C-alpha cells in the first residue's frame, strides 16, 4: 500500500501493480539549471540517435518555447503502475509515490477518497529495490 499522486495536487492510497522503466536525458540548460527528466522525444539534435556527451541540444516543451542546453547523459528511471482503492489505474514517477508510514506531512489527500484509507497493518513496498529489475 502506497500513497500515490492522484491529481495535480492530491494523493490517494493505492497498490503497486507493476513497474516499468523509462529513459530520460539529463540536460544542463544555458541558464545553469539541470533537469534529470527530459523526455527524449522533446530533444532535437544534429543526429537522430542518442546525442553525444556535451552536445548542444534544443528542447521543445509543451509551452511552445525552445530551450537550449548541453546533453549530459541518458538515464533510466522507474515508473510505477498503481491501482487506487477507488479502482482507477495510472502510472506515476518515483517522486509521486510514498510508502505507507513515510508520507511527508505536506502531502494532501483527495478528500473524496479519504474514507477509503487502508486498513492498519505492516507497510511495505511490493518490490524493495525496483532498480535491480532493469
N, CA, C and O atoms as CSV, one atom per row, in Angstrom:
chain,resi,resn,atom,element,x,y,z
A,1,UNK,N,N,0.849,-1.175,0.000
A,1,UNK,CA,C,0.000,0.000,0.000
A,1,UNK,C,C,0.892,1.234,0.000
A,1,UNK,O,O,1.811,1.342,0.813
A,2,UNK,N,N,0.624,2.158,-0.905
A,2,UNK,CA,C,1.412,3.375,-1.042
A,2,UNK,C,C,0.470,4.575,-1.189
A,2,UNK,O,O,-0.709,4.424,-1.512
A,3,UNK,N,N,1.013,5.752,-0.947
A,3,UNK,CA,C,0.311,6.994,-1.279
A,3,UNK,C,C,0.860,7.419,-2.634
A,3,UNK,O,O,2.069,7.598,-2.781
A,4,UNK,N,N,-0.012,7.581,-3.624
A,4,UNK,CA,C,0.420,7.926,-4.975
A,4,UNK,C,C,-0.316,9.171,-5.454
A,4,UNK,O,O,-1.429,9.460,-5.015
A,5,UNK,N,N,0.321,9.897,-6.359
A,5,UNK,CA,C,-0.277,11.124,-6.894
A,5,UNK,C,C,-1.547,10.780,-7.655
A,5,UNK,O,O,-1.520,9.996,-8.603
A,6,UNK,N,N,-2.661,11.374,-7.234
A,6,UNK,CA,C,-3.968,11.109,-7.830
A,6,UNK,C,C,-4.382,12.217,-8.790
A,6,UNK,O,O,-5.014,11.962,-9.815
A,7,UNK,N,N,-4.021,13.443,-8.448
A,7,UNK,CA,C,-4.321,14.603,-9.289
A,7,UNK,C,C,-3.135,15.560,-9.200
A,7,UNK,O,O,-2.109,15.224,-8.608
A,8,UNK,N,N,-3.268,16.730,-9.777
A,8,UNK,CA,C,-2.155,17.677,-9.811
A,8,UNK,C,C,-1.632,18.027,-8.421
A,8,UNK,O,O,-0.441,18.296,-8.266
A,9,UNK,N,N,-2.499,18.029,-7.406
A,9,UNK,CA,C,-2.046,18.454,-6.078
A,9,UNK,C,C,-2.435,17.503,-4.952
A,9,UNK,O,O,-2.183,17.802,-3.785
A,10,UNK,N,N,-3.047,16.356,-5.279
A,10,UNK,CA,C,-3.515,15.472,-4.221
A,10,UNK,C,C,-3.077,14.022,-4.442
A,10,UNK,O,O,-2.847,13.580,-5.568
A,11,UNK,N,N,-2.971,13.304,-3.327
A,11,UNK,CA,C,-2.570,11.905,-3.320
A,11,UNK,C,C,-3.720,11.048,-2.805
A,11,UNK,O,O,-4.653,11.555,-2.182
A,12,UNK,N,N,-3.645,9.743,-3.069
A,12,UNK,CA,C,-4.625,8.785,-2.556
A,12,UNK,C,C,-3.913,7.452,-2.347
A,12,UNK,O,O,-2.838,7.216,-2.899
A,13,UNK,N,N,-4.532,6.578,-1.536
A,13,UNK,CA,C,-3.945,5.267,-1.273
A,13,UNK,C,C,-4.094,4.380,-2.499
A,13,UNK,O,O,-5.114,4.417,-3.187
A,14,UNK,N,N,-3.056,3.576,-2.767
A,14,UNK,CA,C,-3.059,2.713,-3.948
A,14,UNK,C,C,-2.180,1.494,-3.709
A,14,UNK,O,O,-1.395,1.446,-2.762
A,15,UNK,N,N,-2.330,0.514,-4.587
A,15,UNK,CA,C,-1.451,-0.659,-4.600
A,15,UNK,C,C,-0.573,-0.580,-5.842
A,15,UNK,O,O,-1.038,-0.188,-6.912
A,16,UNK,N,N,0.690,-0.950,-5.702
A,16,UNK,CA,C,1.590,-1.020,-6.851
A,16,UNK,C,C,1.277,-2.322,-7.582
A,16,UNK,O,O,1.345,-3.403,-6.998
A,17,UNK,N,N,0.931,-2.206,-8.877
A,17,UNK,CA,C,0.572,-3.395,-9.651
A,17,UNK,C,C,1.585,-3.683,-10.758
A,17,UNK,O,O,1.475,-4.691,-11.456
A,18,UNK,N,N,2.577,-2.793,-10.921
A,18,UNK,CA,C,3.603,-3.029,-11.926
A,18,UNK,C,C,4.670,-1.947,-11.897
A,18,UNK,O,O,4.448,-0.842,-11.402
A,19,UNK,N,N,5.822,-2.286,-12.434
A,19,UNK,CA,C,6.927,-1.337,-12.524
A,19,UNK,C,C,7.525,-1.451,-13.919
A,19,UNK,O,O,7.745,-2.549,-14.430
A,20,UNK,N,N,7.781,-0.306,-14.519
A,20,UNK,CA,C,8.440,-0.283,-15.823
A,20,UNK,C,C,9.554,0.746,-15.771
A,20,UNK,O,O,9.676,1.499,-14.805
A,21,UNK,N,N,10.342,0.770,-16.793
A,21,UNK,CA,C,11.478,1.684,-16.855
A,21,UNK,C,C,11.269,2.662,-17.993
A,21,UNK,O,O,10.775,2.292,-19.058
A,22,UNK,N,N,11.647,3.913,-17.766
A,22,UNK,CA,C,11.550,4.929,-18.813
A,22,UNK,C,C,12.905,5.619,-18.951
A,22,UNK,O,O,13.594,5.859,-17.960
A,23,UNK,N,N,13.280,5.939,-20.203
A,23,UNK,CA,C,14.541,6.632,-20.436
A,23,UNK,C,C,14.310,8.136,-20.420
A,23,UNK,O,O,13.342,8.640,-20.989
A,24,UNK,N,N,15.215,8.838,-19.760
A,24,UNK,CA,C,15.207,10.296,-19.721
A,24,UNK,C,C,16.615,10.792,-20.003
A,24,UNK,O,O,17.588,10.050,-19.872
A,25,UNK,N,N,16.708,12.052,-20.390
A,25,UNK,CA,C,18.003,12.682,-20.597
A,25,UNK,C,C,18.277,13.663,-19.467
A,25,UNK,O,O,17.365,14.296,-18.935
A,26,UNK,N,N,19.541,13.773,-19.116
A,26,UNK,CA,C,19.995,14.790,-18.177
A,26,UNK,C,C,20.575,15.914,-19.026
A,26,UNK,O,O,21.494,15.702,-19.817
A,27,UNK,N,N,20.019,17.125,-18.849
A,27,UNK,CA,C,20.410,18.267,-19.671
A,27,UNK,C,C,20.821,19.430,-18.777
A,27,UNK,O,O,20.138,19.757,-17.807
A,28,UNK,N,N,21.958,20.053,-19.123
A,28,UNK,CA,C,22.410,21.285,-18.470
A,28,UNK,C,C,21.948,22.430,-19.366
A,28,UNK,O,O,22.451,22.594,-20.477
A,29,UNK,N,N,21.003,23.212,-18.888
A,29,UNK,CA,C,20.453,24.312,-19.680
A,29,UNK,C,C,21.383,25.517,-19.662
A,29,UNK,O,O,22.224,25.661,-18.774
A,30,UNK,N,N,21.217,26.374,-20.654
A,30,UNK,CA,C,22.068,27.561,-20.780
A,30,UNK,C,C,21.970,28.488,-19.568
A,30,UNK,O,O,22.902,29.247,-19.302
A,31,UNK,N,N,20.854,28.441,-18.827
A,31,UNK,CA,C,20.723,29.292,-17.641
A,31,UNK,C,C,21.400,28.693,-16.410
A,31,UNK,O,O,21.346,29.273,-15.325
A,32,UNK,N,N,22.048,27.517,-16.578
A,32,UNK,CA,C,22.762,26.870,-15.476
A,32,UNK,C,C,21.949,25.830,-14.726
A,32,UNK,O,O,22.501,25.112,-13.891
A,33,UNK,N,N,20.656,25.726,-14.997
A,33,UNK,CA,C,19.838,24.721,-14.317
A,33,UNK,C,C,20.023,23.359,-14.985
A,33,UNK,O,O,20.375,23.266,-16.161
A,34,UNK,N,N,19.779,22.314,-14.209
A,34,UNK,CA,C,19.919,20.937,-14.706
A,34,UNK,C,C,18.587,20.226,-14.539
A,34,UNK,O,O,17.941,20.341,-13.497
A,35,UNK,N,N,18.179,19.493,-15.567
A,35,UNK,CA,C,16.989,18.659,-15.482
A,35,UNK,C,C,17.409,17.211,-15.688
A,35,UNK,O,O,18.170,16.896,-16.604
A,36,UNK,N,N,16.906,16.338,-14.827
A,36,UNK,CA,C,17.232,14.911,-14.895
A,36,UNK,C,C,16.124,14.097,-15.551
A,36,UNK,O,O,16.227,12.875,-15.654
A,37,UNK,N,N,15.057,14.775,-15.997
A,37,UNK,CA,C,13.921,14.023,-16.535
A,37,UNK,C,C,13.384,14.623,-17.829
A,37,UNK,O,O,12.175,14.804,-17.978
A,38,UNK,N,N,14.274,14.928,-18.755
A,38,UNK,CA,C,13.868,15.422,-20.072
A,38,UNK,C,C,13.544,14.214,-20.948
A,38,UNK,O,O,14.363,13.308,-21.101
A,39,UNK,N,N,12.347,14.211,-21.518
A,39,UNK,CA,C,11.952,13.097,-22.387
A,39,UNK,C,C,12.737,13.157,-23.690
A,39,UNK,O,O,12.870,14.234,-24.270
A,40,UNK,N,N,13.256,12.037,-24.165
A,40,UNK,CA,C,13.994,12.026,-25.428
A,40,UNK,C,C,13.199,12.625,-26.599
A,40,UNK,O,O,13.786,13.241,-27.489
A,41,UNK,N,N,11.893,12.454,-26.604
A,41,UNK,CA,C,11.062,12.993,-27.685
A,41,UNK,C,C,11.078,14.519,-27.717
A,41,UNK,O,O,10.777,15.114,-28.752
A,42,UNK,N,N,11.425,15.160,-26.601
A,42,UNK,CA,C,11.456,16.623,-26.525
A,42,UNK,C,C,12.793,17.209,-26.956
A,42,UNK,O,O,12.934,18.429,-27.043
A,43,UNK,N,N,13.784,16.349,-27.228
A,43,UNK,CA,C,15.145,16.804,-27.550
A,43,UNK,C,C,15.409,16.677,-29.045
A,43,UNK,O,O,15.126,15.650,-29.662
A,44,UNK,N,N,15.953,17.736,-29.604
A,44,UNK,CA,C,16.351,17.723,-31.014
A,44,UNK,C,C,17.845,18.030,-31.091
A,44,UNK,O,O,18.351,18.937,-30.430
A,45,UNK,N,N,18.536,17.240,-31.922
A,45,UNK,CA,C,19.965,17.459,-32.116
A,45,UNK,C,C,20.318,17.110,-33.557
A,45,UNK,O,O,19.451,16.713,-34.336
A,46,UNK,N,N,21.586,17.260,-33.908
A,46,UNK,CA,C,22.012,17.013,-35.299
A,46,UNK,C,C,21.772,15.579,-35.727
A,46,UNK,O,O,21.360,15.330,-36.860
A,47,UNK,N,N,22.024,14.635,-34.834
A,47,UNK,CA,C,21.850,13.227,-35.206
A,47,UNK,C,C,20.488,12.735,-34.724
A,47,UNK,O,O,19.892,13.323,-33.822
A,48,UNK,N,N,20.013,11.684,-35.316
A,48,UNK,CA,C,18.736,11.093,-34.923
A,48,UNK,C,C,18.926,10.111,-33.772
A,48,UNK,O,O,17.951,9.656,-33.175
A,49,UNK,N,N,20.169,9.786,-33.462
A,49,UNK,CA,C,20.468,8.837,-32.400
A,49,UNK,C,C,20.620,9.564,-31.069
A,49,UNK,O,O,20.325,10.753,-30.951
A,50,UNK,N,N,21.080,8.831,-30.088
A,50,UNK,CA,C,21.384,9.396,-28.778
A,50,UNK,C,C,22.425,10.494,-28.940
A,50,UNK,O,O,23.461,10.255,-29.560
A,51,UNK,N,N,22.187,11.694,-28.405
A,51,UNK,CA,C,23.192,12.762,-28.525
A,51,UNK,C,C,24.496,12.348,-27.855
A,51,UNK,O,O,24.503,11.497,-26.966
A,52,UNK,N,N,25.591,12.950,-28.283
A,52,UNK,CA,C,26.883,12.701,-27.654
A,52,UNK,C,C,26.999,13.549,-26.392
A,52,UNK,O,O,26.353,14.591,-26.277
A,53,UNK,N,N,27.816,13.105,-25.458
A,53,UNK,CA,C,28.031,13.851,-24.225
A,53,UNK,C,C,28.511,15.270,-24.547
A,53,UNK,O,O,29.388,15.459,-25.389
A,54,UNK,N,N,27.930,16.260,-23.873
A,54,UNK,CA,C,28.214,17.693,-24.034
A,54,UNK,C,C,27.774,18.260,-25.380
A,54,UNK,O,O,28.138,19.388,-25.715
A,55,UNK,N,N,27.006,17.512,-26.151
A,55,UNK,CA,C,26.496,18.016,-27.423
A,55,UNK,C,C,25.390,19.038,-27.158
A,55,UNK,O,O,24.554,18.834,-26.279
A,56,UNK,N,N,25.385,20.124,-27.909
A,56,UNK,CA,C,24.354,21.153,-27.791
A,56,UNK,C,C,23.041,20.605,-28.359
A,56,UNK,O,O,23.007,20.035,-29.449
A,57,UNK,N,N,21.971,20.791,-27.597
A,57,UNK,CA,C,20.666,20.281,-27.993
A,57,UNK,C,C,19.606,21.358,-27.791
A,57,UNK,O,O,19.775,22.276,-26.989
A,58,UNK,N,N,18.526,21.229,-28.526
A,58,UNK,CA,C,17.352,22.082,-28.351
A,58,UNK,C,C,16.261,21.237,-27.708
A,58,UNK,O,O,16.058,20.082,-28.083
A,59,UNK,N,N,15.562,21.815,-26.742
A,59,UNK,CA,C,14.478,21.119,-26.063
A,59,UNK,C,C,13.192,21.864,-26.360
A,59,UNK,O,O,13.096,23.068,-26.126
A,60,UNK,N,N,12.201,21.148,-26.876
A,60,UNK,CA,C,10.900,21.722,-27.202
A,60,UNK,C,C,9.873,21.161,-26.226
A,60,UNK,O,O,9.546,19.976,-26.276
A,61,UNK,N,N,9.366,22.014,-25.337
A,61,UNK,CA,C,8.384,21.577,-24.347
A,61,UNK,C,C,6.988,22.030,-24.730
A,61,UNK,O,O,6.809,22.771,-25.697
A,62,UNK,N,N,6.016,21.589,-23.981
A,62,UNK,CA,C,4.612,21.847,-24.303
A,62,UNK,C,C,4.234,23.327,-24.241
A,62,UNK,O,O,3.167,23.705,-24.723
A,63,UNK,N,N,5.086,24.165,-23.662
A,63,UNK,CA,C,4.769,25.599,-23.621
A,63,UNK,C,C,5.044,26.281,-24.962
A,63,UNK,O,O,4.808,27.479,-25.116
A,64,UNK,N,N,5.550,25.502,-25.939
A,64,UNK,CA,C,5.809,26.029,-27.264
A,64,UNK,C,C,7.148,26.736,-27.415
A,64,UNK,O,O,7.501,27.169,-28.512
A,65,UNK,N,N,7.885,26.853,-26.338
A,65,UNK,CA,C,9.184,27.520,-26.366
A,65,UNK,C,C,10.293,26.529,-26.695
A,65,UNK,O,O,10.150,25.322,-26.496
A,66,UNK,N,N,11.407,27.066,-27.203
A,66,UNK,CA,C,12.608,26.260,-27.455
A,66,UNK,C,C,13.652,26.669,-26.419
A,66,UNK,O,O,13.911,27.854,-26.212
A,67,UNK,N,N,14.247,25.667,-25.773
A,67,UNK,CA,C,15.280,25.889,-24.759
A,67,UNK,C,C,16.566,25.228,-25.237
A,67,UNK,O,O,16.531,24.168,-25.862
A,68,UNK,N,N,17.692,25.854,-24.944
A,68,UNK,CA,C,18.991,25.324,-25.363
A,68,UNK,C,C,19.758,24.810,-24.156
A,68,UNK,O,O,19.632,25.324,-23.045
A,69,UNK,N,N,20.559,23.776,-24.407
A,69,UNK,CA,C,21.388,23.237,-23.348
A,69,UNK,C,C,22.376,22.228,-23.883
A,69,UNK,O,O,22.526,22.049,-25.091
A,70,UNK,N,N,23.058,21.561,-22.935
A,70,UNK,CA,C,24.023,20.515,-23.281
A,70,UNK,C,C,23.518,19.187,-22.760
A,70,UNK,O,O,23.101,19.074,-21.608
A,71,UNK,N,N,23.560,18.181,-23.623
A,71,UNK,CA,C,23.210,16.821,-23.222
A,71,UNK,C,C,24.330,16.282,-22.337
A,71,UNK,O,O,25.496,16.302,-22.731
A,72,UNK,N,N,23.979,15.798,-21.136
A,72,UNK,CA,C,24.992,15.225,-20.248
A,72,UNK,C,C,25.012,13.702,-20.292
A,72,UNK,O,O,26.077,13.093,-20.398
A,73,UNK,N,N,23.832,13.087,-20.210
A,73,UNK,CA,C,23.766,11.615,-20.245
A,73,UNK,C,C,22.308,11.162,-20.305
A,73,UNK,O,O,21.382,11.932,-20.049
A,74,UNK,N,N,22.141,9.901,-20.647
A,74,UNK,CA,C,20.819,9.267,-20.613
A,74,UNK,C,C,20.724,8.484,-19.308
A,74,UNK,O,O,21.728,7.979,-18.807
A,75,UNK,N,N,19.535,8.387,-18.770
A,75,UNK,CA,C,19.329,7.661,-17.523
A,75,UNK,C,C,17.992,6.926,-17.590
A,75,UNK,O,O,17.079,7.344,-18.302
A,76,UNK,N,N,17.889,5.838,-16.849
A,76,UNK,CA,C,16.625,5.100,-16.760
A,76,UNK,C,C,16.059,5.324,-15.366
A,76,UNK,O,O,16.778,5.268,-14.368
A,77,UNK,N,N,14.753,5.581,-15.318
A,77,UNK,CA,C,14.080,5.796,-14.041
A,77,UNK,C,C,12.822,4.935,-13.995
A,77,UNK,O,O,12.156,4.730,-15.010
A,78,UNK,N,N,12.509,4.436,-12.801
A,78,UNK,CA,C,11.314,3.589,-12.703
A,78,UNK,C,C,10.035,4.409,-12.786
A,78,UNK,O,O,9.988,5.561,-12.355
A,79,UNK,N,N,9.003,3.799,-13.344
A,79,UNK,CA,C,7.650,4.329,-13.324
A,79,UNK,C,C,6.796,3.228,-12.712
A,79,UNK,O,O,6.966,2.052,-13.034
A,80,UNK,N,N,5.889,3.607,-11.837
A,80,UNK,CA,C,5.078,2.645,-11.107
A,80,UNK,C,C,3.632,2.686,-11.600
A,80,UNK,O,O,3.015,3.749,-11.664
A,81,UNK,N,N,3.111,1.529,-11.943
A,81,UNK,CA,C,1.690,1.428,-12.282
A,81,UNK,C,C,0.967,1.151,-10.972
A,81,UNK,O,O,1.278,0.180,-10.282
A,82,UNK,N,N,0.001,2.000,-10.626
A,82,UNK,CA,C,-0.717,1.853,-9.355
A,82,UNK,C,C,-2.214,1.767,-9.606
A,82,UNK,O,O,-2.737,2.320,-10.574
A,83,UNK,N,N,-2.893,1.053,-8.704
A,83,UNK,CA,C,-4.358,0.971,-8.729
A,83,UNK,C,C,-4.861,1.557,-7.411
A,83,UNK,O,O,-4.582,1.036,-6.331
A,84,UNK,N,N,-5.612,2.657,-7.530
A,84,UNK,CA,C,-6.164,3.316,-6.355
A,84,UNK,C,C,-7.304,2.488,-5.780
A,84,UNK,O,O,-7.883,1.654,-6.476
A,85,UNK,N,N,-7.621,2.715,-4.519
A,85,UNK,CA,C,-8.669,1.948,-3.864
A,85,UNK,C,C,-10.036,2.163,-4.519
A,85,UNK,O,O,-10.930,1.331,-4.371
A,86,UNK,N,N,-10.201,3.270,-5.239
A,86,UNK,CA,C,-11.458,3.523,-5.962
A,86,UNK,C,C,-11.505,2.748,-7.279
A,86,UNK,O,O,-12.540,2.743,-7.945
A,87,UNK,N,N,-10.393,2.084,-7.676
A,87,UNK,CA,C,-10.355,1.280,-8.890
A,87,UNK,C,C,-9.606,1.911,-10.052
A,87,UNK,O,O,-9.259,1.212,-11.005
A,88,UNK,N,N,-9.349,3.197,-10.001
A,88,UNK,CA,C,-8.630,3.885,-11.080
A,88,UNK,C,C,-7.180,3.424,-11.126
A,88,UNK,O,O,-6.554,3.238,-10.082
A,89,UNK,N,N,-6.635,3.237,-12.343
A,89,UNK,CA,C,-5.251,2.821,-12.532
A,89,UNK,C,C,-4.512,3.911,-13.298
A,89,UNK,O,O,-5.056,4.502,-14.230
A,90,UNK,N,N,-3.264,4.173,-12.896
A,90,UNK,CA,C,-2.436,5.171,-13.579
A,90,UNK,C,C,-0.963,4.830,-13.370
A,90,UNK,O,O,-0.631,3.913,-12.619
A,91,UNK,N,N,-0.087,5.571,-14.037
A,91,UNK,CA,C,1.354,5.399,-13.880
A,91,UNK,C,C,1.931,6.663,-13.249
A,91,UNK,O,O,1.613,7.774,-13.672
A,92,UNK,N,N,2.787,6.490,-12.230
A,92,UNK,CA,C,3.402,7.621,-11.543
A,92,UNK,C,C,4.916,7.441,-11.503
A,92,UNK,O,O,5.425,6.326,-11.615
A,93,UNK,N,N,5.621,8.549,-11.344
A,93,UNK,CA,C,7.074,8.509,-11.249
A,93,UNK,C,C,7.492,8.379,-9.791
A,93,UNK,O,O,6.660,8.506,-8.892
A,94,UNK,N,N,8.773,8.126,-9.552
A,94,UNK,CA,C,9.249,7.831,-8.199
A,94,UNK,C,C,9.066,8.981,-7.214
A,94,UNK,O,O,8.986,8.745,-6.008
A,95,UNK,N,N,8.997,10.232,-7.703
A,95,UNK,CA,C,8.770,11.345,-6.785
A,95,UNK,C,C,7.282,11.598,-6.550
A,95,UNK,O,O,6.917,12.569,-5.888
A,96,UNK,N,N,6.424,10.733,-7.085
A,96,UNK,CA,C,4.980,10.863,-6.931
A,96,UNK,C,C,4.384,9.691,-6.157
A,96,UNK,O,O,3.186,9.424,-6.250
A,97,UNK,N,N,5.227,8.992,-5.392
A,97,UNK,CA,C,4.774,7.804,-4.668
A,97,UNK,C,C,5.549,7.697,-3.358
A,97,UNK,O,O,6.756,7.939,-3.317
A,98,UNK,N,N,4.836,7.330,-2.279
A,98,UNK,CA,C,5.461,7.200,-0.961
A,98,UNK,C,C,4.972,5.926,-0.291
A,98,UNK,O,O,3.803,5.560,-0.408
A,99,UNK,N,N,5.876,5.256,0.412
A,99,UNK,CA,C,5.497,4.087,1.200
A,99,UNK,C,C,4.613,4.518,2.355
A,99,UNK,O,O,4.772,5.618,2.884
A,100,UNK,N,N,3.688,3.664,2.747
A,100,UNK,CA,C,2.867,3.938,3.911
A,100,UNK,C,C,3.799,4.089,5.116
A,100,UNK,O,O,4.721,3.291,5.284
A,101,UNK,N,N,3.577,5.068,5.924
A,101,UNK,CA,C,4.438,5.323,7.075
A,101,UNK,C,C,5.569,6.290,6.760
A,101,UNK,O,O,6.258,6.744,7.673
A,102,UNK,N,N,5.778,6.617,5.481
A,102,UNK,CA,C,6.833,7.551,5.075
A,102,UNK,C,C,6.268,8.711,4.250
A,102,UNK,O,O,6.986,9.355,3.486
A,103,UNK,N,N,4.980,8.958,4.420
A,103,UNK,CA,C,4.328,10.019,3.660
A,103,UNK,C,C,4.641,11.361,4.335
A,103,UNK,O,O,4.340,11.540,5.515
A,104,UNK,N,N,5.240,12.302,3.599
A,104,UNK,CA,C,5.539,13.611,4.191
A,104,UNK,C,C,4.262,14.329,4.639
A,104,UNK,O,O,3.198,14.141,4.050
A,105,UNK,N,N,4.378,15.145,5.677
A,105,UNK,CA,C,3.218,15.859,6.210
A,105,UNK,C,C,2.615,16.824,5.199
A,105,UNK,O,O,1.427,17.137,5.276
A,106,UNK,N,N,3.423,17.301,4.249
A,106,UNK,CA,C,2.931,18.268,3.260
A,106,UNK,C,C,1.986,17.653,2.230
A,106,UNK,O,O,1.300,18.381,1.513
A,107,UNK,N,N,1.941,16.315,2.146
A,107,UNK,CA,C,1.102,15.637,1.152
A,107,UNK,C,C,-0.367,15.789,1.524
A,107,UNK,O,O,-0.770,15.496,2.650
A,108,UNK,N,N,-1.170,16.257,0.547
A,108,UNK,CA,C,-2.611,16.398,0.743
A,108,UNK,C,C,-3.310,15.229,0.055
A,108,UNK,O,O,-2.988,14.873,-1.078
A,109,UNK,N,N,-4.279,14.635,0.770
A,109,UNK,CA,C,-5.030,13.516,0.203
A,109,UNK,C,C,-6.332,13.998,-0.416
A,109,UNK,O,O,-6.889,15.016,-0.004
A,110,UNK,N,N,-6.810,13.259,-1.405
A,110,UNK,CA,C,-8.086,13.562,-2.049
A,110,UNK,C,C,-9.175,13.399,-0.996
A,110,UNK,O,O,-9.350,12.312,-0.446
A,111,UNK,N,N,-9.897,14.460,-0.716
A,111,UNK,CA,C,-10.919,14.418,0.341
A,111,UNK,C,C,-12.007,13.393,0.054
A,111,UNK,O,O,-12.468,12.709,0.968
A,112,UNK,N,N,-12.422,13.278,-1.199
A,112,UNK,CA,C,-13.485,12.337,-1.551
A,112,UNK,C,C,-13.067,10.892,-1.311
A,112,UNK,O,O,-13.921,10.025,-1.123
A,113,UNK,N,N,-11.766,10.622,-1.314
A,113,UNK,CA,C,-11.281,9.256,-1.118
A,113,UNK,C,C,-10.723,9.034,0.284
A,113,UNK,O,O,-10.203,7.959,0.583
A,114,UNK,N,N,-10.829,10.043,1.140
A,114,UNK,CA,C,-10.238,9.932,2.473
A,114,UNK,C,C,-10.813,8.750,3.241
A,114,UNK,O,O,-10.085,8.109,3.998
A,115,UNK,N,N,-12.088,8.443,3.072
A,115,UNK,CA,C,-12.716,7.331,3.791
A,115,UNK,C,C,-12.250,5.978,3.287
A,115,UNK,O,O,-12.548,4.954,3.903
A,116,UNK,N,N,-11.525,5.956,2.178
A,116,UNK,CA,C,-11.024,4.690,1.657
A,116,UNK,C,C,-9.578,4.480,2.077
A,116,UNK,O,O,-8.776,3.946,1.311
A,117,UNK,N,N,-9.242,4.904,3.306
A,117,UNK,CA,C,-7.876,4.726,3.774
A,117,UNK,C,C,-7.608,3.246,4.017
A,117,UNK,O,O,-8.530,2.486,4.313
A,118,UNK,N,N,-6.360,2.841,3.893
A,118,UNK,CA,C,-6.027,1.418,4.039
A,118,UNK,C,C,-6.198,0.953,5.469
A,118,UNK,O,O,-6.120,1.741,6.411
A,119,UNK,N,N,-6.432,-0.339,5.615
A,119,UNK,CA,C,-6.534,-0.895,6.957
A,119,UNK,C,C,-5.153,-0.944,7.584
A,119,UNK,O,O,-4.156,-1.091,6.876
A,120,UNK,N,N,-5.080,-0.821,8.929
A,120,UNK,CA,C,-3.765,-0.872,9.569
A,120,UNK,C,C,-3.109,-2.231,9.374
A,120,UNK,O,O,-3.787,-3.249,9.240
A,121,UNK,N,N,-1.831,-2.234,9.361
A,121,UNK,CA,C,-1.090,-3.473,9.170
A,121,UNK,C,C,0.319,-3.154,8.743
A,121,UNK,O,O,0.679,-1.983,8.624
A,122,UNK,N,N,1.124,-4.172,8.508
A,122,UNK,CA,C,2.504,-3.908,8.126
A,122,UNK,C,C,2.574,-3.193,6.791
A,122,UNK,O,O,1.871,-3.552,5.846
A,123,UNK,N,N,3.421,-2.186,6.718
A,123,UNK,CA,C,3.582,-1.432,5.475
A,123,UNK,C,C,4.855,-1.887,4.775
A,123,UNK,O,O,5.911,-2.001,5.397
A,124,UNK,N,N,4.747,-2.144,3.486
A,124,UNK,CA,C,5.935,-2.495,2.722
A,124,UNK,C,C,5.663,-2.201,1.252
A,124,UNK,O,O,4.546,-2.380,0.767
A,125,UNK,N,N,6.678,-1.759,0.565
A,125,UNK,CA,C,6.576,-1.575,-0.868
A,125,UNK,C,C,6.679,-2.965,-1.485
A,125,UNK,O,O,7.467,-3.790,-1.023
A,126,UNK,N,N,5.900,-3.229,-2.512
A,126,UNK,CA,C,5.852,-4.574,-3.070
A,126,UNK,C,C,7.197,-5.047,-3.583
A,126,UNK,O,O,7.499,-6.238,-3.507
A,127,UNK,N,N,8.015,-4.139,-4.106
A,127,UNK,CA,C,9.340,-4.500,-4.593
A,127,UNK,C,C,10.344,-3.609,-3.866
A,127,UNK,O,O,10.277,-2.384,-3.973
A,128,UNK,N,N,11.268,-4.210,-3.133
A,128,UNK,CA,C,12.190,-3.463,-2.295
A,128,UNK,C,C,13.066,-2.494,-3.083
A,128,UNK,O,O,13.126,-1.314,-2.736
A,129,UNK,N,N,13.744,-2.950,-4.126
A,129,UNK,CA,C,14.631,-2.099,-4.907
A,129,UNK,C,C,14.301,-2.278,-6.374
A,129,UNK,O,O,14.868,-3.156,-7.024
A,130,UNK,N,N,13.384,-1.456,-6.924
A,130,UNK,CA,C,12.941,-1.677,-8.293
A,130,UNK,C,C,14.047,-1.506,-9.320
A,130,UNK,O,O,13.929,-2.043,-10.421
A,131,UNK,N,N,15.112,-0.788,-9.013
A,131,UNK,CA,C,16.166,-0.596,-9.990
A,131,UNK,C,C,16.934,-1.874,-10.273
A,131,UNK,O,O,17.604,-1.977,-11.302
A,132,UNK,N,N,16.848,-2.857,-9.371
A,132,UNK,CA,C,17.530,-4.128,-9.613
A,132,UNK,C,C,16.838,-4.926,-10.715
A,132,UNK,O,O,17.395,-5.905,-11.212
A,133,UNK,N,N,15.624,-4.514,-11.101
A,133,UNK,CA,C,14.884,-5.229,-12.132
A,133,UNK,C,C,15.370,-4.870,-13.544
A,133,UNK,O,O,15.092,-5.596,-14.498
A,134,UNK,N,N,16.088,-3.760,-13.675
A,134,UNK,CA,C,16.434,-3.259,-15.008
A,134,UNK,C,C,17.871,-3.530,-15.357
A,134,UNK,O,O,18.319,-3.170,-16.446
